[in-house]
Structure formats: C-alpha cells, structure tokens
Amino acid sequence: MRFSRLVRFALIIGAAVALASCGHHSSTSTVTPKTISVSPTSFSLQHGQVVQLSSIQVLDSNNQVISPTPTSTFSSSNTSVVTVSSAGLICAGVFDANNIVCQTRDSNGNLLADGTANVMVTSDGLTATIPVFVHAHVDNITVSGPTNPPVCASQNQTEQFTAKAFNGPNDITSTVGPFNWTSGSSLIASVDANGIATSKSPGATTIVASVGNATGTPALFLACPPKNISLVVTGGTQTSFNVATGTAQSLTATVTDILGQPISGIPLTFGSYTSTAAAVSAGGAVTTPGAGVSTIVASCTPPTCNAAAGPDVNFNGTGVGLAVYSNPVTATVTGTTASSVYVTGPTNPDGSANTSLIPIDVAANTAGTSITLPFAANSMVFNNAGTKAFLGSSGGLIEFDPVATTPVTASVSSVTGKVLAVSPDGVKVIVSDVSVGKVFVFDTSANTQENFDEPNVDFASFDGDSSKAYLTNGTSVFVYSPKAGLRTLNLAGDGVAFTPQEAVAYIGGAAITGLAACNDNKVDSAAGAVNLLAPTPDGTHMIGLGTAGWIDLKYMVDNSNGCPPSASNTALTAALQPFVTAPAQIVVAPDDSNAYVTAFTSSTPPATSIPFYHLADGTTGAVTLAGAGGPVLAGSITPDGHSLYVGIGGAGPQVHRIDLTQSTGPADATQISVSFTPTVVVVRPK
C-alpha cells in the first residue's frame, strides 16, 4: 500500500501531536513512571495494511498520566512480517527505506507469509507489547452458537459462540488472531472476549464477531421471555385491596420465564385502568388520589421489555417479541372525588356554530365561566391522569389544560376530525376525519403526526400499556402501534374496547370477538350484534349494546401462560326499551351497578328517560328526566360513581345531573342550562 509524501508527513506530524498532548498534569522531577498503556492492544491486519497506534500513556505510581508523554520508541519482533516506523505507523509487511510504501512481497515477488509479530512500545524505561496478526483478506466470517442449544437462555445463563474467518473457501481462522465480540443489545445479552454470551433480560438479539475490518453474519441469541408475571399486594398474596383515598399501597411482581426460572430487574410497565383512583409507578408503588375502582396490571411489553424484530418475533414459538401481562390487582378506593364536567358542542339550537366550552364544578353543579375555543368542537377526550384533554373539530385538534390560566394551550390545524382515543400515557391521540377518509395519530411529545387513508373509522381503544390500539370502521379492524404504524387485520368489526386486564380487547360487529393484544389472535367470542362496548373498571363485565339490545359478558382473562392468554365468558342479554331506536353511547358505573344509554335516537321524541342495565341481575330500567325532556346526546360519570351527567338537547338545552347515591335508585337531581346543543359531556377524571 503506497502513501503519498504529503499524507505520510501529515500522519507523522499528527502522531507527534497526539503523543505530546496525552495526559492531564505536568511532570515533575519526583514523578516515577510505573505503567505504560497503549491502544489498541492488538491488531489483525491483512497484507499491506498500515495502521497508527492511537494512544500511548505513561502512568505514575498514583495511576496519574504523566504529561507530556515521554518519547516513545518502536520495534518489531519479526520484521519479515511486521515493520514499524519511528512515528508508530505499523505496516503488515515491510516498509520501504522511506517508510512510505508497505511492501507485501519479497525481492523475488513472492507474497510474504502470514504470521504474527509483537510490536514493542518503549517509553521512559517501560515497554508495552502489542501482538499483530498478519493474514490474507478476510472475505467472510461465520458465527455459530452452541451445537445443541437450549430453547433459550434463562437470566444469567451463558452460551458459547464461536467464529471462523475465510479467504474465499480457505479457513484462515488460525491466522487472524482473536475476534472482537459484540452484542446487538447489551440489555438483552452481554458477550465477553471469548464469545461467551450471558442472558440479561428477555428478548432476542444478535451476537457478532469481527476481526480487522471484517464483520461476521450475526448469530441469534434468545434470552428467555416471561411465561408468567404474578402481581400481588406486597407482603402477602392478595390480588385486591380496599382503602380510603390518600392511602399508599405497594405491589410486587414476580416473573418466571418459559423454562420455569426466575427473572429479576426487568423493565416492567405498570398500568392502572383508572389512574385517578389508583396511580401506579414503575416500581409498583400505588397512590390513591381519588375515589373509584381500578384494575392494575404489570406487563413485559416490547420494545421496552422482551424486544425482538422481524423473523425473530416468537422464534420457534418461544414468545420472544410478544407482550406478556400479569394477573390483575383490583383496587377499590372509597371516598369522594372533586372533579369538573366540561360541556360543549359544535352548534347552537338555531344551527349556528358554537365555540363555547362550559365547565361545571361537581360540588356546586352550576355552569362556570365560558371558555372560548378556536373552533367548534365535536369531541373531547382526557388523558388518564386528567391533566390534559384533546378536542376534535373540523378546524383542527385543540389541546386543553384544565388548570392553566389560558386553558387552550395549542391547536393543530392539520389534524381534523373527531378524537376517538388518547393513549394511557398521554402521548398518542387518535383522530378520525370521515369527511376526508383519514385517520391521524398525533404525538403530543414530539408534536408530529402520522396520516393514514382509512375511511369511516369511528371507534378506537388503546391498550393499558400504550403499546397498541385497535380501530374499527364497521367493516374492518385495524391495529396501530407506535413502532409499526397502522395495518389491517383479517377481521370485520364495529366497536372496540380493551379489557382492564390489558391482554384482551373485545371487538363488536355481527358478533363479539376477543383478540389477544400480544399477537392479535382470536381468544374468545360471543353471539350478538353490538357496536358499543365498555368494561367495568374491575375487569369482570364487558357491556355491549346494539340495536338488538344489551349483551353482558361476564368474562375471565387468564394471563398465567404467557402469549396468547386464554379468555372465556358467560353472556346475558336484555332488550332495550322500545323507544330507543339507535343507541350511540353507553357509560358504565365504576361500582358495577348500572350501565346507562347516554346518547340515542328515540322513536317517540322527545325522550323523557334514560335507559339503564342493572348488572347485578340483568334487569333493565330507566331514569325519568325532569322537565320536558329532549334528545339524549352525551353523558359521562364521575370516578366515584356518585353522579351521571347527561346532555339533553331541544329548544332549551340542559345538562342533567343524575344522582346515583339514592337508595331508591338513580334520580334526575339537577338541571343546568346551557346556550348550545350539548353533544359533548365529559367528566375530568380527577
């Protein structure tokens, strides 16, 4: 290999500067050199290759770098294989007299032999030895795991990997020196200098060997995924607790892999279905800021936990790359929750546009000061924590902070339509604009959006760990994930709701289908046509509603065997009152008492009552509306289950508060007048 004189001169000057600049304190006459450190510590070079020693440091007896670095000299133990210049340039061959050309053939034109030489670096009486391996060009490196590998490696277990180097068909492994080993993910596996890989955390990764400038084909390493995550109240075996607001709790997760071995210290995701009642941190610590019922689940969810990609997902049926969920822990928090109700709608009774948003304090039950919106809103969804809401409109997505001095904090004009769902972590917002046949997924943290051409999408539901969402449009089911975007499943559906157990979602349509969140497989079903679905917060009932009436799935989800979970149900049915022709919204009480129809069209307008289904015995009833009644447009219930707020339209639009605490049953207790048609009624979940 020939170096130009200019390049050669630059290398020599650069080396001199690098050697002179090493270190961080001035030498004194009392400094005693103790050790010498040289980097790299070895080289694997093909014939004719020239490299530079990148670092030389001399350390004193206190392990402090001596600066400036004392002058170094260089020599080779076998100058027929390796030569080295006075500036530390190493030639895999023989330098010419001017140390410019690294020659690879002898005077007879024969290629110099493969071999090994030691380059000695001497400075201040100390010498470091750097092995240099000279060989033919490496065309290929193969990497292999154990001959008879286990299904996977449990945490802290090891597997031996080996590598071979080839020049064409010739195995030249013996000439290239030691391989450098790396792991594709140090979180999943580590690998040492001898190719011994150690399992660290569930998932699939690659083990790679390299030498010189050549890198081998990666070999697969499987760190055993979880089969079971057991979640209990710390210090016991209980899977439920009942406390007053403001009482701390702690949960402990025990993880077992598919070989029955324990896994510790992995990044589990903890989720609470009603975080304003029971909020859970990453370590399983629970706070209870408000009253209500919640289901808490721990999951090992890719890509944070049990990561894999492409063909490695579920490799050989091991479950790598698939989400695994714990058993649920049910939290019942007693007391009351101070909250607010927000009411809006895109039109006034005369058909003109409305841009007013009215807050109602649940303690006073009177309309507060109107908030002006930039556009007429058609929907409003809070994040789980109740700290931010998102309103949909034809003019753009509106971001709303309920405690800010100026509540409307931003608007995104390019994201139009109706807000269908907000991820539990508050990062992703799904918006559907049926007028243009598009679905938008807005990222609140990055202020970016994804656009998908899917018409008529009208329902969406996020999993509790925010890893995916299902969407439906009456004829198709779609699945969205932040990693893979939107794709279509081979399934028809209309309406969707995830269970609080997170592992299963139920899809409506001509029949009800339960899908496993980990792999989208069908795991449960029930007869009956519904398009509205909502679970009880304790994860015991999935309530479905369609024109044919109520379906109450008393379901069970078993997460104990990994992915997919098993699920089963017992279905009860009940007819709707004859005056309900098209139900459009249901609200389920957090105490498992009733499910209410809070939006519907009536065959005998104006509607004078609100239908409900009684979960305890499967009977139905209706709450009589005070006054003349009118179109029932929207509703929402407080987290403590004390009050249901329903928007009633007509010439004198109102929001009716239904008192759910009376021993004689739900009763219309308060009517709050508004100036617009209240098609959006939302209780802030805090």
N, C-alpha and C positions, 0 to 999 in steps of 0.2 A: 504494500500500500504506500503510495507516494504522497508526501505532504509538501505543499508549496513552501518556499522560504518564508514568505510573509506569515502564513498560518503557523509554521514552525516557530518563528520568532515570537508570535503572539502567545503561543502556548507556553513558551519558556518564561516570558515576562509574567503571564497570568499565574503560573505556578509559583514564581518567586514572590509575587504579591500575596497570593493565598497563604504561603508558608509564613510570610512575615507578619500577616495580620491575625494569626491564630492567637487565642488567649485573652485574658482579661485583667491581668495585673502586671506591674513592672517587676522584672527580676532584680534581685539584689545579690550581693556577694555571699549572703548566707543561704541562698536557695540551693537545695540539694536535689538534683534530678532523681526520681525514683522509678517511674514507669514511662513507657512510650506507647502512644495509641495511634494506630494507623487505620484509615478507612479508604476503601473496603478492606476486609480482612482476607479475601481471596479473590481470584479471577478465574473465569472459564472463558478462553479466547479461541477463536478459530484462527487458522494460519493467516498471518499478515495483519491481524487486528492490533491497533495501537490504543492504549488507554492511559489515563492520567490518575495517579494517586490523588484523591480529592481532599484528604485531610491528614495532617501529621501534627500531633500534640505531645508535648513532654510535660509530665505532671511531677510536682514536687512531693515531699513526704506528707503534705497535708492534702494531697489529691487536688491541688490547685494548678491550673495551667500556667506554665512558665511563658512569659511573653517579653520580648519577641521570641519566637521559636528558634532554638539553636540550629545552626546549619546542619543539614542532613546530607548523608552520602548514600549511594545506592549501588547494589551489586547483585549479580545473578549467580546462582549455584550451578547453572548449566547453560552456558552461553550458546550452545548449539541449538537450544530450544527457545530460550528467552533471553533477550538483552534489554538493558535499561539505561536510559540516558542520565546525565548528571542532574537533570531537572525533574527526574521521577517519571518520565514517559516510559511505559513498558511496551515492548514490541514482542508479539508472538511470532518470533523468527529472529533474524539477525539484522540489526541496524547497519546501514552503510556507514562509511567513515564520518559522515557529517550528521549522523543521527536524523536523517530526513526520510529515507526510504526503508521500510520494514520488509526485508527480503525473506521470501519463503522457500527459496531453492538454493542448493549449494552450487559450487563453481561448475559442476557437471550438468546442471539443470535439473537435478533430482529434487523432488519435494522433500523438504525437511520432515523428519519423523515427528509423529505425535509424541508427547512426553510431558513431564512435569518438572518445573524448576521452582526454586524458592528465591524470591526477591527479598534481599535484606536491606532494611532501612536503619541506618545508624545515626544517632544524634546524641551528643553530649555523653558518649560512652555507653549509651543504651541501644539495643538492637531489637527490631521487630521483624518477624519473618512472615512473608505473605506467599502462600502457595499459588502458583499459576499453572493452570492446566491448558495445554495447547492441543487442539484437535481439529478434525475436519469439520466442515459446515454442518450444523445440526438442521436437518430437514424436517424432522418430526420427533415429538416426544409423546409417548403413550403413558397414561396414568391409570393404575389399577388399584382397586380396593382388595379386601380380603378374598381369598379363594372361595370360602364358604361363609359369606357374610350373614349376620343375623338379619331379621326383618328390619330392624332399626337399632340404633344405639341409645340406650337409656342415659339419662343425665349422668355425666362424669365417667361414662364408659368410653373405651377407646377402640379405634380401628386402625390397622396398619395399611398405609398406602405405599405403593412402590411406583417407580418411574423408569422408563428406558428411553435412551436417545438413539436416533437413527440418522445415518447419512445415506439417503436412498434406501436400499434394502439392508444395509450393513448396520449391525448393532454396535454403536460406539460408546455405550454407556460407561465402560471402564476408563475411557479417556477424558471425560468431560468434567470430572470432579463432582463435588456434592451438589445436589439440586436445591434450589430455593423453593420452599413450600408456602403456599398462601391459602387462606380460606375465603370463599366468596362472601361469607358473613361471619364475622368474629362473634356475633351474638348467638349464632346457632352452633358453631363449632370453632375450636381453635386447632391449629396444627403446628407441630414443632419441627425442628430442623431435620428430624429423621423420618418425617412423613407420618407421624402418629397423630391422628385426629381425635379430639376429645369432644364429646357431646356436651353442649352448654344449655341450650334452650330449644324447645320444639320447632321443627321445620325442616326444610330441605335446602341444602346449599351445595357448593362445589368445592372440591379440593384440587388445586392446580400446582403443577411442578414447572419450574422454569430453570434454564441454565443459560448464561450469557444473554444473548438477545432473543433466544427461542423460548416460547411458552407452549406447554402441552395442552392437549384436549382435556377439558375439565372432567373430573370424575364425580359422581353423585354421592353425597353423604346425607343420610337420613337420621335426624335426631328425633327420637320417638315422640309423637304427638300425644296429647292427653286423650284418655278414653272417658275419664270421669272427673268432674270438679264437684266436690262436696262442700256446700256452703252452710254454715251453722252459726248460731249466736256464740260468740267467744266464751269459752269456759264451759260449754255444755254441748248438747246435741239438738237443741231446739231449732226448728226452722220457721218460727214465728215469734213475734213479740208484740206486746200491747203496752204502750207507755203514754204518758201525757206529753204535750208539746214542751219543747225545751229540754228533753231528756236524751242524753247521749247513749248510743249503743255501739257495739263493735262486732264485726263479723269476721270469721276465719274461714279461709278457703283451703282445702286440702286437694291436691292434684295428683292423679295417678295416671301413668302412661299406658299405652296399649299392651305392654308386656307386664303390667301389674307393678311397676316400680314407681316410687315417689318422684315428683318433680317439685322443686322449690325455687323461689326467687324469680319467677317468670312474670312478664308484664301483663297481668290480667286487666280486663276492662270491667269496672263495676258500674252497673246501671240501675236506676230506680225509676219505675214507671211513673210515680208521682213524686218528683223530687222536692216539691214544695211541702210535702208531708214528711218524707224521709229522704234526705240527701245523703249520698254515699261518696266517699273519697276513694282514691286509687288503692289505698291500703285496707279498705273495708270499714273505716270509721263512719258511723252514721250520726247525723244530726237530725233533729225533728223540729223544724222551724214552724210548722203549721199542722193543723188537724187534717186527717184524711187517711186513706188506705193506699198502700203501695206494695208492689212486688219488686224485690231486689234480686238481681242476678249478677253473677261473675262469669265472664267469658274469656276464652283464649281466641282472639279474633285476628286473622291475618289483615294487613301485613305486620301489625304490631307484634303479634304472637302467632307462632306456627306458620311462618311465612313459607311460601313456595310459589313457583311460577311455571306457566306453560305446561309441558308434559309431566312435570314433576308433581303437579297437584294430584293428591290422592294416589301417589305412585304405589303400584301393586296393592291397592286397597288399604294402604296404611292410614289414610286420613290426613296426611301432611297437606297443608294449604287450606284446610277446611276449618270453619269455626266450630268450637265446642263450648257448650253452655252448662252452667251449674244447675242444680235444683233451685227452685225459688225459695226465698225467705219472705214471708208476708209480714208487713209492718202495719199495725193499726195504731194511729196516733189520735188520742182524744183531746177535745178542747174545741176552740173556735179559731177561725182564720179570718183575719181582717183582709179584705180584698176590695177590688173595684170591678165594676162592669163597664164595658165600653160598647157603645151602640152607634151604628151608622148605617148607611145605605146609599146607593147611587142616585136615588130620585126622591123628589118631594111628591106629595099626593097629587099635585097638578101635572106631574110628569117632568118638571124642570129638574136640572141637576142639583144634587146636594153635595156639599163638601164639608159638612159639619160632623164632628165626632163628639159624642156626649159621654162623659164619664159619670158613673153612678156609684157613690160610696155605699157599700152593703150595710153599713151601720145606720146611715140616715135615710137611705132609699129615696133620695131626691136627686134630680138632674143637676150636675155641676156645670161649670163654665165650659161653653162650647170651644172645641179645638178646631181650627180651620186646617183642612187638608189641602194639599196642592191639586189633587184630583178626586173625582167621585169614586169612592171605594166600593168594591163588590165582595170583599172578603177580608178577614183578619185572623191571623194565627200567631199565638205567642210561642216563644221557645219554652222548654220545660221549666226553666228557672223563673219565668215570669219577668225577666229583666228587659226583654225586647220583643216587640211584635212587628209583623210584616203585613201590610195591607196591599191587596191587589187592586188594579184598576186598568182601564184602557189607556191611561196616560203614563203608567209606569209603576214599578214596585216602590212602596213607601216604607221607610224604616221608622219605627216609633219607639221612643224611650219613655216609659210611663212616669219616671221620676225626674226627668230633665226639665230645666226651666223652659226650654224650647223643645217640646216632645218630638216633633217631626225632625229627625236628625239628618235624613238624606232621602233622595228618591233616585230611581234608576229607570230612565225613560225607555231604555231598550228592552226591559223585561216587563211585558204586558200580560194581562190576563188575571186569572183567579189563583190565589195562593191555596195550594192543596195540602202541603205538609212542610214542617220545619224539623230538621234532624234534632234528636235529643241534645246533642252538644251545641246546637245553635249555629252551626257553620253552614249547612246547606239548606236552601229554600227551593221547593219545587213549585213552579208556577205554570199553569196551562192556559193558553190562549186559543180557544176553539175557533175564534173568528179567522185566525190565520193558520190553524193546524199545527201549532208549535208547542213544545214543552221546553221550558227554561229551567236550568238548575243554577241558582245564583250562590256564589261562595261569599259569605259575609266577611271572612277574614282576609281573603285576597282581593275582594272587590272585582271578581271576574265571573263570567257566566259561560255555561255550555248551552247550546241550542240544538234541539232535536226536532225533526219533522215528523211528528206523530199527531194525527188529528183526534179530536173529541175525547182527549184524556180528561176524566172527571173525578177520579179518586186516586189517592196515593197514601202510603203509610210507610214510615221509617222503622227499621229495627231499633231496639233499645240501645244497641252499641253504636248506632250511626253508621254501620258498615254497608248497609244497602237499603233500598226501598223498592217496593212493588207498586206498579201503577196499572190502572185498567181504563179501558175506553168503551166497555160494553161488548166488544168482540175479541179483544186481545189482552194479554197480560205482558207487561214489560218489567224488567228488573234493572235498576240503576245502582251502580256502585261508584264511589269517587275514583277508584282505580281503573275500572273497565268501561265506564260510561253507561249508555243505555243499550239494551238488547231485548229482543222479543222472545218470549217463551212459547212453546207449542201448546198453548192452552187458551181457551176463551174465558173471559171473566168480566165481572161488573161489580165493583166494590171490593174493598180490601181493608183488613185490619190485622196488625201484628198482635200476638198474644203478649201479655206482660212477661211471660216466661222467655220471650225473645226468640226461641228456637223455631217457632212455627208461626206462620201467617195464614189466615183464612181468606179465601177468595170467593166472592159471590158470583152470581150468574144464574143459569138454569139449574144449577146445583151448587153446593158448597164444597170447596176443595181446600184441604190443608197442605201447605207447602213447607218443606224444611228449609230454613234460612241458610243452612250450611251448604246445600248443593241443589236447591230448587226442586227436589224430588217430591212427589206426592206421598204424603204420610197419613192422610185422614180424608174423610168425605162424609157428606150428609145430603140426603134428598131435600129438595125445596128450593124454590126460586127466590133469591133475595138480592138486593143491590146495596143495602145499608148494613154495615157491620160495626159493632162496638163491643169491647170486652168489659167485664167488671175489673176494677183495679187489682183485686186479689187473685185474678187469674183462674177463676172457677167457671165462669159463664162467658160464652160468646153469643151476643144477641144479634140476630139477623132480622131484617124487615124488608118486605117487598109488598107488591100489590095483593098478594095472596094472604098476607098476614105475618105473624111473628114466628120465628124459629129460635128456640132457646137451646143452644148446645152446651150441655154440661160436659165439659171436655177435660181430658187429662193429657199432659205432656210429660214424657219420661226422657230426661236428658242423660241418664246414667250410662248409656252405652256409646257415647260419642255421636258421630255423624253417620247417618241421619238419626234424629230422635224418633221415638215412637209416640203416637198420639191416638186417642180414641175419644168417642163421645156418645152421649145419650141425648137424643133430640126430642124436645117437646114443641108442640105447635099450638098456636092460638089464633083465632080470627081477629081481624081489625073491626072496629065499629063501621057500620055500613056507610057512614057519611065520608069516610076517608077514601079518596079515590087514587091518590098518588102521594105516598109518603116521601119526604125529601130529606129529613134529618131525624136522627134519634140521639138521645142523651141518656147515659146510664148513671144512676146514682152511685157514689163511691161506697155506700154501705150495703150494696147488693139488694136494695129494697125494690126499686122500680126502674124500668126503662120508659122514657117518655118520647112521644112523637112531637117534635118541636117545630116541624115545618111540613105542611101538606096542603094539597088542594082538596076542597070539600065539594061533595055533590049537592049540599044544601047550604050554600053561603047565606049569611056569614057564619063561620064556625063559632060555636058557643062553648066548646070544651076541648080539652087536650087529652088525647088517649094515652093510657099507660099500660104496661105489662108488669104484673106482680111476680117477681122471681121466686118467691117462697113457695107458691102453689100453682103457678102457671095461669092464674086468672087475669082478666083484663078489667079495666075501669077507665074513668075519665074524670078530669078535674074541670069543674064548671068555671067558666070565665065570668068575672064580674062585668057588668055593663052589657053593651050591645054585642060584643064580640067582633069578629072580623077575620080576615085572612091570617092564619098562623104561619109566621115567616121564618123564625130562627129562635134558637134557645141555647142556654148554657147554664151549668150548675156549679155552685161553689164547692171548693175542695172538701169542706167539712160536711157536705151533703145537707146543709140546712135550708138552702134557698135555690129555687129554679127561676131563672129569668127568661121570659119569652116575649119576642117582639110580635105585636098584633097590628096589622095594617088597617086600612079603611080611611074614612074621612077624618077621623080623629085618632091618629096613630099613637100607640102607647107601648110601654114595656111593663109587663105584668110580673110581679114577684109572687111566685108560688111558695108558700110556707110549707116545708116538708117535715117540720118538727111536731106538728099537732098529732095528738093521739087518735083523733078521729079520721086522719088521713090528710093528704095534700089539699091545700086550700088557697085560692087566689086572695092574697092578703093586701097587696099594694099595687096601685096603677100609677105609672109615671108617664106623663105626656111628653111627646117629642114632636118636632115640627116636620120630620121627614118620615119616609116609609122604612121601618127598622128591619131590614133584611139581614143585618149583621149584628149579632148579640154575642159578646164574648166575655167570659169571666177571666180576669187576670189570675193565673194560677199561683197567687201569693198574697 
